[in-house]
Amino acid sequence: MWKKWFSNKSDVDQNQSYLQNSLDPNSIPAHIAIIMDGNGRWAQKRGLPRTLGHHAGAETLRNIVKTAAELGVKVLTAYAFSTENWKRPAEEVDVLMRLLSDYLDSEIDELDSNNVQIRFIGKTDELAPSLYHKVTQAQKRTSKNTGLILNLAVNYGGRAELTRAVQLIARKVAAGVIAPDNISEQTIQDHLYTADLPDPDLLIRPSGDLRLSNFLLWQSAYTEFWFTNTNWPDFTPDHLIQAIADYQRRDRRFGGLKTSK
C-alpha cells in the first residue's frame, strides 16, 4: 500500500534516499509535466512487442506518482495519449485504451485513499463510452481530495486545446459577454483545460527526443525542460529526483534579469 511506502523508509532504495535528502524542500516544483516517451523503443530493444512497452510504462507511472506525492509536488501532468496517437496501428491504440481502463480499475482505490485527485485534460468525450464513464467517475470520486493532482492528458493536443479556448471565447464575444478589446492573456488562460492550475515549472521528456510534441504549448512558455536518453519504462524515482535537483540549480528569470542580492 502507498501509505506503507510513504512511511517505511527501509523500503526506499538507499541511493534514492540520499538523492532525496539533497533536495531543497522549499524549492520543489509545484507542477511537473512529463512526456511519457520511449515505451515502444524500450520493447523493441528487448525484442518484445511494442505493446509490452506500454505495460511497463504504466508501472513506471505508478512509481513516479508515488515519489512525486512524497516529495510534495502539487500537480503532476502526464502525457498519456495525444490527438495524433490515433494514427498508430489499431492494435496499439486498443492496448493503450485498455491500459488506461485497467489503470483506473487497479489504482483508483489507492489514489483515493492517499488523497490524490485525478483529473483528465483533452477530448475525453471522444473516448469509448465505457472508458469515458470510468474517466468521469474517477474524477468525481477524487474531486474533493487535497493532495497531489494527477493530471492525465488523454486525447490531448496543445493546438486543439488552444483552438477550443478560442472557440469558447468567440462564443462569449458573439453573445456580448466579452468585448474583443478586453481579451487578455488571462482570458485565454481561463479557457484552457488547466485554467485553475499553475503552469508547469519543470517538463521532463525521456527517450532522447528534444521537442514538445504538441504538449502544453501555452502553459510551457517559461517552463524549465529536462531531457534524458532513458526510455520511460526505465525512468526511476532517482531520475525524477535528479531532474528536480537540476531544476533547483537553475536561475529562473521569466524574461527579466537576475535580481542582485
ABEGO torsion letter per residue (X at the ends): XAAAAAABAAABBAAAAAAAAABBAAABBABBBBBBBGAAAAAAAAGBBAAAAAAAAAAAAAAAAAAAAAAGBABBBBBABBAAAAABBAAAAAAAAAAAAAAAAAAAAAAAAAGBBBBBBEBAAABBAAAAAAAAAAAAAAAABABBBBBBBBGBBAAAAAAAAAAAAAAAAAAGABBAAABBAAAAAAABAAAABBBBABBBBBGGBBBAGGBGAAAAAABBBBBBABBAAABBAAAAAAAAAAAAABBBAGGBBBBBX
